[in-house]
Amino acid sequence: MSDCEPHCSLTPSVSSAGSSSTIPSTSRRAGIERFFFKTGKASISSTTTPTQKTHLSVGPTPSTNAGVPTCDTAHSWVWQHFDRSTADRLIVTCRQCKASLRLSYEGSSTGILSMICHMQKNHASITQDQHATATLLQVKTLSSPSTPQLQRSSSNPFESSAAPSSDCTIMNVGLRCQKYPASHPRARILAREATRFFAVTMLPFSFVATKAFRRYVSFLCPRWEVPSQEYFATKALPELCHIIRCSIQNALHHCEGDVVHLAVSLWSSLSLHEYLSVTAHWLSRDSNGNLGRKQAILSLRAFKKGYKAENVQHHLNTIIEDWLTPLKLSVGFVVTDNATKVRNAIQQSGFTRVPCFVHCINLVVQAFLHGDTQLEFLLSRCRKLTARFSRSAMSRRVLKNISVQLSLPKQHLLREVKIPRWSSTFLMLQRLQHIYVEGPPAMKEDAAEHITPSQWSLLKDLIQLLKPLCEATDIVSKDTATLSQYMILVQLIEYRISELAEEFESAGRGNSVQLARKLVTVLQENKYLSDMRSTQHARVASFLDARFKATAYSFPGDDDNIERTVREAVLALIVEKECQLLAKREAHLVAQSKRDPEQAMSSTSETWEEVMDLWDMIPIYGVAPTPRARNKEERGKAVN
């Protein structure tokens, strides 16, 4: 074969005197790929004579520069998996493993050999998929009736011998496009990720049998055969549950303080079932030694209608024995809603219950809104007005035009949901008031569900009264919420509403003043919030928080002895922690002294330092003088 003879390639093209054909852009590949994706076409080129000027190619025909063949790499498949460095154009980064490769050095030719070698060595499955795709494109091109090679006359016997064997090519494609076996690493990864997808989205496993899903998967990964729904239900999901369970147990093993707090929530579905979830909250240290909050759902169980408090108690005891007892962890506080059966189950089990702040605020607002006839009438008008905009397309267009004219964000009016949550009521009133203030008079006066100007003014004051409660709800709903914020937020809400009452009174709005005073009364008379005022753990939590230390014994209704009670409770906690620490270290030192006595002495010194650190906390809170400081004073007097 002479130097001027075309190179071997995979896309048929004919070049002869007075005629030429173009190469389809969909089948272009870099010339260097001929050495890595062998498709058996070398025999085609070897039997093609120079006079035929016929070659098969997957990309532009390589040109020669001083005898060195170069190739156009702009259309190579390998660039789909690499990114060029902004600092150096000759360095690329793999998108799969983030590895950096140097293509060449300054002054030398740039190729894609290193990238293809990297893909074959580290990402073989992707390379195999690309090989099968390239072969399939070749077969489609060869089998096309418009291909110039198939339109040539077969009178020349040499041309017939140069034509590829279609049976051999189809067999090659079948081998390259065969399905992954179930044990293939690629198939296992895809099945695992699909299981996570179903677990997070909570879609039924029957979704895998739908035609749309299978067509989508066949487009993304033709070689993966989607498992049946029985596989996901009976094998994949249980394995995922086991992995998650082991991960949670490992995290609980590193719990600080050996105390885990629980949050128990109960809600009803449209069916005849009620669901009970149990969430664990604890502290643990990361790799840098910093404390962080952790949480995990330990159980979610459905109860049929008619269950009793004993059933809930038995379920909680089972969870504790299953998760906490093997790790020698104890239960701290248990946060629950106001469901009677759950509340009784916690009391019968002897746990310290903390009522959910959000549920308590919900009860306060519901009692406030439904206990006033004037508010009931105003809320009824607001519900009808928002329902009108929700049902009528013409009303929605009017609202849209208002938003465009006033450069407001395109927002729809929010309707109140049927579940007893006051937050949806607040959002409905807030959105309605915002559009009323910004909107034209037509919306204020021509609405079928007319609201008078005095009612709009009352609605504005009502939103101001409910806003502090909404902000407090958002604060305790964050991951950083603490028990120390509980009673402080209640005090701040009462203080803010009292301020608003004074503002309304100075402005001469008597109806708003009555609403503000009534809201304060309902807040103070709430049974669950009143019980939290007298609980010792709420005061101790505020006392241990540096932000609220001064207010720990200044709650309304406190007596003169409350400060001494709180300080004694804090001292008892420190002593209890010290005893637990010493007992734990003693058991560890007994086992360690048998192996390495010197190391045991070092551990004893570390234990004593930790105990002293606990005692040093006492003067910070004003409970008692520090033993370490007292010993230093005594030693100083002895020296003098």
WOTAVEN-V268661 format. One record per residue. N is the residue number from 0. RES is the residue in three letters. NEAR is the number of other C-alpha atoms within 12 Angstrom. Layout:
BEGIN
N RES NEAR
N RES NEAR
END
This chain:
BEGIN
0 MET 15
1 SER 11
2 ASP 12
3 CYS 14
4 GLU 22
5 PRO 31
6 HIS 37
7 CYS 35
8 SER 38
9 LEU 44
10 THR 45
11 PRO 46
12 SER 35
13 VAL 28
14 SER 23
15 SER 15
16 ALA 10
17 GLY 7
18 SER 11
19 SER 15
20 SER 21
21 THR 22
22 ILE 26
23 PRO 22
24 SER 17
25 THR 22
26 SER 32
27 ARG 34
28 ARG 41
29 ALA 34
30 GLY 36
31 ILE 35
32 GLU 37
33 ARG 32
34 PHE 19
35 PHE 26
36 PHE 30
37 LYS 23
38 THR 36
39 GLY 26
40 LYS 35
41 ALA 23
42 SER 21
43 ILE 28
44 SER 30
45 SER 26
46 THR 24
47 THR 30
48 THR 21
49 PRO 21
50 THR 19
51 GLN 23
52 LYS 28
53 THR 34
54 HIS 39
55 LEU 46
56 SER 41
57 VAL 46
58 GLY 37
59 PRO 34
60 THR 34
61 PRO 28
62 SER 19
63 THR 17
64 ASN 10
65 ALA 8
66 GLY 10
67 VAL 13
68 PRO 20
69 THR 23
70 CYS 29
71 ASP 26
72 THR 29
73 ALA 19
74 HIS 21
75 SER 31
76 TRP 31
77 VAL 35
78 TRP 25
79 GLN 22
80 HIS 26
81 PHE 29
82 ASP 26
83 ARG 23
84 SER 18
85 THR 10
86 ALA 10
87 ASP 17
88 ARG 18
89 LEU 26
90 ILE 25
91 VAL 31
92 THR 29
93 CYS 26
94 ARG 20
95 GLN 19
96 CYS 16
97 LYS 16
98 ALA 22
99 SER 23
100 LEU 29
101 ARG 25
102 LEU 29
103 SER 19
104 TYR 14
105 GLU 12
106 GLY 8
107 SER 11
108 SER 20
109 THR 25
110 GLY 30
111 ILE 36
112 LEU 28
113 SER 29
114 MET 39
115 ILE 36
116 CYS 22
117 HIS 30
118 MET 33
119 GLN 22
120 LYS 15
121 ASN 19
122 HIS 24
123 ALA 19
124 SER 24
125 ILE 26
126 THR 27
127 GLN 31
128 ASP 31
129 GLN 32
130 HIS 32
131 ALA 31
132 THR 32
133 ALA 37
134 THR 36
135 LEU 30
136 LEU 29
137 GLN 37
138 VAL 33
139 LYS 24
140 THR 31
141 LEU 30
142 SER 24
143 SER 17
144 PRO 13
145 SER 15
146 THR 23
147 PRO 27
148 GLN 30
149 LEU 21
150 GLN 19
151 ARG 20
152 SER 13
153 SER 14
154 SER 10
155 ASN 14
156 PRO 13
157 PHE 18
158 GLU 24
159 SER 19
160 SER 18
161 ALA 26
162 ALA 34
163 PRO 32
164 SER 19
165 SER 19
166 ASP 13
167 CYS 17
168 THR 27
169 ILE 23
170 MET 19
171 ASN 25
172 VAL 27
173 GLY 18
174 LEU 21
175 ARG 27
176 CYS 25
177 GLN 19
178 LYS 24
179 TYR 26
180 PRO 16
181 ALA 20
182 SER 14
183 HIS 17
184 PRO 17
185 ARG 24
186 ALA 23
187 ARG 20
188 ILE 19
189 LEU 25
190 ALA 33
191 ARG 27
192 GLU 19
193 ALA 32
194 THR 34
195 ARG 24
196 PHE 21
197 PHE 23
198 ALA 22
199 VAL 13
200 THR 12
201 MET 14
202 LEU 17
203 PRO 19
204 PHE 27
205 SER 20
206 PHE 24
207 VAL 28
208 ALA 21
209 THR 16
210 LYS 13
211 ALA 12
212 PHE 18
213 ARG 22
214 ARG 17
215 TYR 17
216 VAL 22
217 SER 17
218 PHE 14
219 LEU 16
220 CYS 26
221 PRO 24
222 ARG 30
223 TRP 31
224 GLU 30
225 VAL 38
226 PRO 30
227 SER 22
228 GLN 23
229 GLU 18
230 TYR 22
231 PHE 31
232 ALA 24
233 THR 16
234 LYS 18
235 ALA 29
236 LEU 28
237 PRO 19
238 GLU 20
239 LEU 25
240 CYS 22
241 HIS 14
242 ILE 16
243 ILE 19
244 ARG 20
245 CYS 16
246 SER 16
247 ILE 26
248 GLN 25
249 ASN 18
250 ALA 28
251 LEU 35
252 HIS 25
253 HIS 27
254 CYS 30
255 GLU 27
256 GLY 27
257 ASP 26
258 VAL 28
259 VAL 37
260 HIS 38
261 LEU 37
262 ALA 35
263 VAL 39
264 SER 34
265 LEU 30
266 TRP 26
267 SER 19
268 SER 15
269 LEU 10
270 SER 12
271 LEU 14
272 HIS 17
273 GLU 25
274 TYR 24
275 LEU 32
276 SER 29
277 VAL 34
278 THR 30
279 ALA 37
280 HIS 36
281 TRP 33
282 LEU 25
283 SER 25
284 ARG 19
285 ASP 15
286 SER 9
287 ASN 8
288 GLY 11
289 ASN 11
290 LEU 16
291 GLY 20
292 ARG 25
293 LYS 25
294 GLN 24
295 ALA 27
296 ILE 25
297 LEU 34
298 SER 27
299 LEU 22
300 ARG 23
301 ALA 23
302 PHE 24
303 LYS 18
304 LYS 16
305 GLY 13
306 TYR 22
307 LYS 20
308 ALA 22
309 GLU 21
310 ASN 25
311 VAL 37
312 GLN 26
313 HIS 19
314 HIS 29
315 LEU 37
316 ASN 25
317 THR 18
318 ILE 26
319 ILE 30
320 GLU 18
321 ASP 18
322 TRP 32
323 LEU 32
324 THR 20
325 PRO 16
326 LEU 22
327 LYS 21
328 LEU 25
329 SER 27
330 VAL 33
331 GLY 24
332 PHE 30
333 VAL 33
334 VAL 35
335 THR 36
336 ASP 31
337 ASN 29
338 ALA 25
339 THR 19
340 LYS 26
341 VAL 39
342 ARG 31
343 ASN 23
344 ALA 29
345 ILE 35
346 GLN 21
347 GLN 20
348 SER 24
349 GLY 17
350 PHE 26
351 THR 26
352 ARG 33
353 VAL 38
354 PRO 38
355 CYS 32
356 PHE 36
357 VAL 35
358 HIS 30
359 CYS 36
360 ILE 41
361 ASN 33
362 LEU 31
363 VAL 33
364 VAL 40
365 GLN 28
366 ALA 26
367 PHE 32
368 LEU 32
369 HIS 22
370 GLY 18
371 ASP 20
372 THR 14
373 GLN 22
374 LEU 29
375 GLU 20
376 PHE 21
377 LEU 30
378 LEU 32
379 SER 25
380 ARG 26
381 CYS 37
382 ARG 30
383 LYS 25
384 LEU 34
385 THR 35
386 ALA 25
387 ARG 25
388 PHE 28
389 SER 21
390 ARG 16
391 SER 14
392 ALA 14
393 MET 13
394 SER 24
395 ARG 23
396 ARG 18
397 VAL 23
398 LEU 32
399 LYS 23
400 ASN 22
401 ILE 27
402 SER 23
403 VAL 16
404 GLN 15
405 LEU 17
406 SER 14
407 LEU 18
408 PRO 18
409 LYS 19
410 GLN 22
411 HIS 30
412 LEU 34
413 LEU 28
414 ARG 30
415 GLU 28
416 VAL 17
417 LYS 11
418 ILE 16
419 PRO 20
420 ARG 25
421 TRP 34
422 SER 33
423 SER 24
424 THR 36
425 PHE 35
426 LEU 26
427 MET 32
428 LEU 37
429 GLN 32
430 ARG 29
431 LEU 37
432 GLN 32
433 HIS 26
434 ILE 34
435 TYR 31
436 VAL 21
437 GLU 22
438 GLY 25
439 PRO 20
440 PRO 14
441 ALA 17
442 MET 27
443 LYS 24
444 GLU 16
445 ASP 14
446 ALA 22
447 ALA 19
448 GLU 22
449 HIS 23
450 ILE 28
451 THR 21
452 PRO 17
453 SER 18
454 GLN 27
455 TRP 29
456 SER 23
457 LEU 30
458 LEU 37
459 LYS 28
460 ASP 32
461 LEU 39
462 ILE 35
463 GLN 31
464 LEU 38
465 LEU 38
466 LYS 26
467 PRO 30
468 LEU 38
469 CYS 29
470 GLU 23
471 ALA 30
472 THR 29
473 ASP 19
474 ILE 21
475 VAL 26
476 SER 19
477 LYS 14
478 ASP 14
479 THR 16
480 ALA 19
481 THR 29
482 LEU 35
483 SER 31
484 GLN 34
485 TYR 41
486 MET 41
487 ILE 36
488 LEU 34
489 VAL 35
490 GLN 28
491 LEU 22
492 ILE 32
493 GLU 30
494 TYR 24
495 ARG 26
496 ILE 35
497 SER 28
498 GLU 21
499 LEU 31
500 ALA 30
501 GLU 21
502 GLU 20
503 PHE 27
504 GLU 20
505 SER 13
506 ALA 15
507 GLY 13
508 ARG 23
509 GLY 20
510 ASN 24
511 SER 35
512 VAL 28
513 GLN 28
514 LEU 36
515 ALA 37
516 ARG 27
517 LYS 28
518 LEU 38
519 VAL 32
520 THR 22
521 VAL 30
522 LEU 33
523 GLN 28
524 GLU 20
525 ASN 27
526 LYS 19
527 TYR 32
528 LEU 32
529 SER 24
530 ASP 19
531 MET 31
532 ARG 34
533 SER 25
534 THR 29
535 GLN 30
536 HIS 30
537 ALA 37
538 ARG 37
539 VAL 39
540 ALA 32
541 SER 33
542 PHE 39
543 LEU 33
544 ASP 23
545 ALA 16
546 ARG 15
547 PHE 27
548 LYS 27
549 ALA 21
550 THR 30
551 ALA 38
552 TYR 33
553 SER 24
554 PHE 32
555 PRO 20
556 GLY 13
557 ASP 20
558 ASP 14
559 ASP 13
560 ASN 13
561 ILE 25
562 GLU 26
563 ARG 23
564 THR 24
565 VAL 35
566 ARG 32
567 GLU 23
568 ALA 26
569 VAL 36
570 LEU 30
571 ALA 20
572 LEU 24
573 ILE 29
574 VAL 22
575 GLU 18
576 LYS 24
577 GLU 26
578 CYS 19
579 GLN 21
580 LEU 27
581 LEU 25
582 ALA 17
583 LYS 20
584 ARG 26
585 GLU 20
586 ALA 17
587 HIS 21
588 LEU 25
589 VAL 19
590 ALA 16
591 GLN 19
592 SER 19
593 LYS 14
594 ARG 12
595 ASP 15
596 PRO 15
597 GLU 14
598 GLN 18
599 ALA 22
600 MET 20
601 SER 17
602 SER 25
603 THR 26
604 SER 17
605 GLU 18
606 THR 25
607 TRP 21
608 GLU 18
609 GLU 22
610 VAL 28
611 MET 24
612 ASP 23
613 LEU 30
614 TRP 31
615 ASP 25
616 MET 26
617 ILE 29
618 PRO 20
619 ILE 21
620 TYR 31
621 GLY 22
622 VAL 25
623 ALA 22
624 PRO 18
625 THR 23
626 PRO 19
627 ARG 22
628 ALA 18
629 ARG 16
630 ASN 14
631 LYS 13
632 GLU 15
633 GLU 13
634 ARG 12
635 GLY 11
636 LYS 10
637 ALA 9
638 VAL 8
639 ASN 7
END
